[in-house]
Amino acid sequence: MSFSSSKPTILVTRTLPSQAQQRLESLSDKVVIKQHNSVNSISRQELLNSVKDIDGLICLLSDKIDEELLQAAGPRLKVISTVSVGYDHVDIAAVKAHGAKLGYTPDVLTDATADTTVLLALMASRRAKTALDVVRSGKGSGFSLSTGLGTQFTDKTLGIVGFGRIGCATAERLMPFGFNRVLYTASRAHEDRAKPFNAEHVSFETLLSSSDLVCVCCPLNDQTKGMFNTDAFALMKPGCILVNTARGAIVNQDDLLDALNRGLLAHAALDVTVPEPIPCDHPLVLHPNCTILPHIGSATEETRNAMGNLAIDNALAGVFGEPLKSEVQL
């Protein structure tokens, strides 16, 4: 089937959330839409076959954007619009050399991701995984005065790794639970952001050794990849809880499993893993002190539709040579 047209062609690698999908389907008077119309990710080979002579690409985190893909697409490709705030799946240097623009979806997912971070923190602190297993097994004895006890956050120390939009929104939500101290680690101090929480900018090592709850809210890059490893877990406070809603590769999962088995931390709660989906028989999935969600950080109707619409906006602007609403500066 030929998509030859005077209109720009945009390839979309997944079915978008309902409202954004309806909008996409209404654009036929402006652009030609090619779409992998499935909730499942497009295969690499299908992606490479589909990008030839497109003008714009709307993609997801599961789609690797590299030199091979850019070569397959050819010189018409003007814009890559990822439905995500992170873009570690994109070879930035290759996109810049190709002369294409890169759009992303910041801000719109801040609240939903921060909410999920709080959800995981509470599930971990109150041992919800164990409690749910008791209900499912039918072996519970009802109210117990001394078993199944969790912890609360009153007079505890909160540590935030990465103090951007999501990190600040997470701190704002968690403070009412009683934390009396907030620490954060980032590439530089953020005095204005920190002021509402009296948050202290400290080293990564100090944060680990002082925090009762550590929330990972930083991007994945060369500096953060695998930063939670054996050495990091050895520094953590006994009884500490780790929550990761950022990227799976920030945590070395083999080292995490070892740390849990050795009792170096009380619980790990993860919304992101390597791979995704994580196998159902993975030792972390089966571990009583590890709670895993299937990357639902931004999974609300409101947020996912906002992400889809912003990705559409970026793609349309790019193919028509206009400024992108949210552009990564390459």
C-alpha positions in Angstrom: 0.0 0.0 0.0 1.5 3.3 -1.0 1.3 6.4 1.3 2.6 8.8 -1.4 0.9 12.1 -0.8 1.6 15.9 -0.8 0.6 15.8 2.9 3.3 15.0 5.5 3.3 11.4 6.8 3.4 10.6 10.5 4.1 7.1 11.8 2.6 6.3 15.2 4.0 3.2 16.9 1.1 2.4 19.3 -2.6 3.0 19.8 -2.9 6.2 21.8 -5.3 6.7 24.8 -8.9 7.1 23.7 -9.3 10.9 23.5 -5.8 11.4 21.9 -6.5 8.6 19.5 -9.8 10.2 18.4 -7.9 13.4 17.8 -5.2 11.6 15.8 -7.9 10.0 13.6 -9.4 13.4 12.8 -6.2 14.7 11.3 -6.6 13.1 7.8 -7.2 16.5 6.2 -3.8 17.7 7.3 -1.5 14.6 7.4 -1.3 11.0 6.4 -1.3 8.8 9.5 0.4 5.4 9.5 -0.1 3.5 12.7 0.8 0.3 14.5 -2.8 0.2 15.9 -2.1 -2.1 18.9 -1.6 -1.7 22.7 1.5 -3.9 22.2 4.8 -2.6 21.1 5.8 -2.7 17.5 8.5 -5.2 16.5 11.9 -3.8 15.6 11.7 -5.1 12.1 8.2 -3.7 11.5 9.4 -0.4 12.8 12.4 -0.3 10.5 10.1 -1.3 7.5 7.5 1.4 8.4 9.7 4.4 8.8 10.8 4.8 5.2 9.9 8.2 3.8 8.0 9.4 6.8 8.1 13.1 7.9 7.3 12.5 11.6 7.4 9.8 14.2 5.4 9.4 17.4 7.1 6.8 19.5 7.3 5.3 23.0 10.1 4.3 25.4 10.1 0.8 23.9 11.1 2.1 20.5 14.9 2.4 20.1 15.7 5.5 18.0 19.2 5.1 16.7 21.3 5.5 13.6 19.9 2.4 12.0 16.4 3.7 12.3 17.3 7.2 11.1 19.0 5.7 8.0 16.0 3.6 7.3 13.7 6.6 7.6 15.7 8.7 5.2 16.1 12.5 4.8 12.4 13.4 5.0 12.2 12.7 8.7 11.9 16.1 10.5 10.7 15.3 14.0 10.7 12.5 16.5 8.0 12.9 19.2 8.2 10.6 22.1 5.3 10.0 24.4 7.4 10.3 27.5 9.3 12.7 29.6 12.4 10.6 29.4 14.3 10.0 26.2 17.1 7.6 27.1 15.8 5.4 24.3 16.9 8.0 21.8 20.4 8.4 20.4 20.6 12.2 20.8 23.8 12.6 18.8 22.4 10.6 15.9 19.2 12.7 15.9 21.1 15.9 15.9 23.4 14.7 13.1 20.3 13.8 11.1 18.9 17.3 11.5 15.6 16.2 13.1 13.9 17.8 16.1 13.0 15.8 19.3 9.8 16.4 21.2 8.9 15.0 24.6 6.1 15.3 27.2 7.3 16.9 30.4 5.1 18.5 33.1 1.9 16.7 32.2 2.9 13.5 34.0 4.4 15.0 37.1 1.3 14.7 39.4 0.5 11.1 38.3 4.0 9.9 38.8 4.4 11.5 42.1 1.1 10.0 43.2 2.4 6.5 42.2 5.6 7.2 44.2 3.6 7.8 47.3 1.4 4.8 46.6 4.5 2.5 46.5 6.0 4.2 49.6 2.8 3.4 51.6 2.5 -0.1 50.2 6.1 -0.8 51.3 5.9 0.8 54.7 2.6 -1.0 55.6 3.7 -4.3 54.1 0.7 -4.3 51.7 2.1 -7.1 49.6 2.2 -9.5 52.5 -1.2 -8.4 53.7 -2.8 -9.0 50.2 -1.1 -12.4 50.1 -2.7 -13.3 53.4 -6.1 -12.4 52.1 -5.6 -14.3 48.9 -4.4 -17.4 50.7 -7.4 -17.5 53.0 -5.0 -18.3 55.9 -5.4 -15.0 57.7 -6.7 -14.9 61.3 -8.3 -11.5 61.1 -7.1 -8.7 63.4 -3.7 -9.4 64.9 -2.1 -7.3 67.6 1.5 -8.3 66.9 1.9 -9.7 63.3 2.0 -8.0 60.0 3.2 -4.8 61.5 4.6 -2.1 59.2 6.1 1.3 59.9 5.0 4.9 59.6 6.8 8.0 58.5 6.3 10.2 61.6 9.6 11.9 62.6 11.5 10.1 59.8 13.9 11.3 57.1 12.9 11.5 53.5 15.6 11.2 50.8 14.9 12.3 47.2 17.3 11.3 44.4 16.7 13.9 41.7 15.0 17.2 42.7 13.2 18.1 39.5 9.5 18.4 38.9 8.6 14.9 40.0 11.0 14.9 42.9 9.5 18.1 44.3 5.9 16.9 43.7 6.8 13.7 45.6 8.2 15.6 48.6 5.1 17.9 48.7 2.8 14.8 48.9 4.9 12.9 51.4 5.5 15.8 53.9 2.0 15.5 55.5 2.8 12.0 56.6 5.1 13.4 59.3 8.6 13.5 57.9 10.7 15.9 59.9 13.7 16.1 57.5 14.1 16.1 53.7 17.3 15.4 52.0 18.0 15.5 48.2 20.8 14.8 45.9 21.1 16.5 42.5 23.8 17.8 40.2 23.5 21.1 41.9 21.6 22.8 44.7 18.0 24.0 44.1 17.5 26.5 46.8 14.2 27.9 45.6 12.7 24.4 45.1 14.1 23.2 48.5 12.8 26.1 50.5 9.2 25.0 51.1 10.5 21.7 52.6 13.6 23.0 54.3 15.3 20.4 52.1 19.0 19.9 52.4 21.3 19.3 49.4 23.6 16.5 50.4 25.9 13.9 48.8 24.5 10.7 47.5 26.3 8.8 50.3 24.9 11.1 53.0 21.4 10.7 51.7 21.7 6.9 51.7 23.1 6.7 55.2 20.5 9.1 56.7 17.2 8.4 55.0 14.4 6.1 56.1 12.7 6.4 52.7 14.6 6.9 49.5 12.6 7.9 46.4 14.4 7.7 43.0 13.1 10.5 40.8 16.1 11.2 38.5 16.6 10.7 34.8 18.5 7.7 33.5 21.9 8.8 32.1 25.5 7.7 32.2 25.9 9.0 35.7 22.8 7.4 37.2 22.8 4.0 35.4 23.3 1.3 38.0 23.9 3.9 40.8 22.0 1.7 43.2 24.4 -1.1 43.5 26.1 -3.2 46.2 28.1 -0.3 47.5 25.0 1.9 47.7 22.9 -0.7 49.5 25.7 -1.2 52.0 25.4 2.5 53.0 21.6 2.5 53.5 20.1 2.8 56.9 18.8 -0.5 58.4 15.1 -0.6 57.8 15.2 1.8 54.9 12.6 1.6 52.1 13.6 2.2 48.4 11.0 3.4 45.9 11.9 3.7 42.2 9.5 5.3 39.7 12.2 6.7 37.4 13.9 4.1 35.2 14.7 0.5 35.9 18.3 0.6 34.9 19.1 3.1 37.7 18.9 0.1 40.1 21.1 -3.0 39.7 18.5 -5.6 40.2 21.0 -8.5 41.0 22.5 -6.3 43.7 19.1 -5.3 45.0 18.0 -8.9 45.4 21.2 -9.7 47.3 20.6 -6.7 49.5 17.1 -7.7 50.3 18.2 -11.3 51.1 20.8 -9.9 53.4 18.4 -7.6 55.1 20.2 -4.4 54.2 16.9 -2.7 53.5 13.4 -3.4 54.6 11.6 -3.2 51.3 12.0 -2.2 47.7 9.0 -0.9 45.7 9.5 -0.6 41.9 7.3 0.8 39.1 10.1 0.3 36.6 12.3 -2.8 36.0 14.7 -4.3 33.5 13.2 -5.8 31.4 9.7 -4.6 31.1 7.6 -6.6 31.6 9.6 -8.4 34.2 9.1 -12.2 34.1 6.5 -13.4 36.6 9.0 -15.9 38.1 11.7 -13.4 38.6 13.2 -13.6 42.2 12.3 -10.0 42.8 8.7 -10.6 41.9 8.5 -13.5 44.3 10.4 -11.8 47.1 8.2 -10.9 50.1 10.0 -7.6 50.6 9.7 -6.4 47.0 6.6 -4.8 45.5 6.5 -4.4 41.7 4.0 -2.5 39.6 4.0 -2.7 35.7 5.2 0.8 34.9 1.9 2.6 35.8 3.5 5.8 37.0 1.7 8.1 34.6 -1.2 5.7 34.0 -4.3 7.9 34.5 -6.8 8.8 31.9 -6.0 12.5 32.3 -2.3 12.1 32.1 -2.0 9.6 29.3 -4.3 11.6 27.1 -2.4 14.8 27.9 0.8 13.0 26.9 -0.7 11.7 23.7 -2.0 15.1 22.8 1.3 16.9 23.5 3.1 14.2 21.4 0.6 15.0 18.5 1.2 18.7 19.0 5.0 18.2 18.8 4.7 16.0 15.7 2.4 18.3 13.8 4.6 21.3 14.6 7.7 19.4 13.4 6.4 18.3 10.1 5.1 21.8 9.3 8.3 23.5 10.3 6.9 25.2 13.4 8.4 25.4 16.9 7.6 22.4 19.0 5.6 22.9 22.2 8.1 20.8 24.2 11.4 20.3 22.5 14.6 18.7 23.7 17.5 21.0 23.0 20.0 18.8 21.2 
